[in-house]
Amino acid sequence: MKIRWTHEALLRLFEIEDFISQDSPDRARKFVDQIVEHTKSLSDNPLSGRTVPEISSPDLKELIFRKYRIVYRMNKNNLDILTVFDGHRLLCMDEIDS
């Protein structure tokens, strides 16, 4: 299954990197690379994520990486990463590309 990152998800990655880079640009790049690397497991195992609890939609799933939530949707041949955000927040539907 091919993994695709939506515009929204890429923006969130850039925001995470920008925030962490205030303390350490090198650590920020490594951390974002780790997030991307963590999602690669979904290409072989797309059902490994859990249903997003506050949405309860069977087509939306999430993968947890450290304190971040990575929300994705499976399509026929693709898996679309919709957003990445801090795990203490709830997902708002207007934050994801439909």
C-alpha positions in Angstrom: 0.0 0.0 0.0 1.4 3.4 -1.0 1.6 6.1 1.7 0.7 9.6 0.7 1.0 12.7 2.9 -1.7 15.4 2.5 -0.9 19.0 2.4 -2.3 19.5 5.9 -0.2 16.7 7.3 3.0 18.1 5.8 2.2 21.5 7.2 1.8 20.0 10.6 5.2 18.3 10.3 6.8 21.6 9.3 5.2 23.2 12.4 6.5 20.5 14.7 10.0 20.8 13.2 9.9 24.6 13.5 8.8 24.4 17.2 11.5 21.9 18.2 14.2 23.7 16.2 13.9 26.7 18.5 15.9 24.5 20.9 17.8 22.3 18.5 17.5 22.3 14.7 19.4 19.0 14.4 17.1 17.3 16.9 14.0 18.7 15.1 15.1 17.3 11.8 15.8 13.9 13.4 12.5 13.9 15.2 10.4 14.6 12.1 12.4 11.9 10.2 11.5 9.5 13.0 7.8 10.4 12.6 7.9 9.7 8.8 9.9 6.5 9.4 7.3 5.3 11.9 4.5 5.6 9.4 6.3 3.4 6.9 5.2 0.3 8.9 1.6 1.1 7.8 2.3 0.2 4.1 2.6 -3.5 5.1 0.2 -3.3 8.1 -2.4 -0.6 7.5 -4.8 -2.0 10.1 -2.3 -1.7 12.9 -3.6 1.7 14.0 -6.5 2.3 16.2 -9.8 4.0 15.5 -9.7 7.7 16.4 -11.6 7.6 19.7 -13.3 11.0 19.5 -14.5 10.5 15.9 -15.5 6.8 16.0 -15.4 6.5 12.2 -14.2 3.2 10.9 -12.3 4.7 8.0 -10.2 7.0 10.2 -7.3 5.4 12.1 -4.4 6.8 14.1 -0.9 5.7 14.9 0.8 7.0 18.0 4.4 8.1 18.0 5.7 9.3 21.3 3.3 12.1 22.2 2.0 12.7 18.7 -1.1 11.3 16.9 -0.8 10.5 13.2 -4.3 10.3 11.7 -4.7 8.4 8.4 -7.4 7.1 6.1 -7.1 3.9 4.0 -8.3 4.0 0.4 -8.3 1.2 -2.2 -4.5 1.3 -3.0 -3.3 4.2 -0.8 -3.0 5.2 2.7 -3.4 9.0 3.2 -1.7 10.6 6.2 -4.2 13.4 7.1 -2.7 15.2 10.0 -0.1 14.9 12.8 -0.7 16.6 16.2 0.1 16.7 19.8 -1.6 13.7 21.6 -3.2 15.8 24.4 -5.5 17.5 21.9 -8.7 16.1 20.3 -9.0 15.8 16.6 -11.2 18.4 14.9 -12.6 17.3 11.6 -11.8 20.7 10.0 -8.1 20.0 10.6 -8.0 17.2 8.0 -8.1 17.2 4.2 -11.2 15.3 3.1 
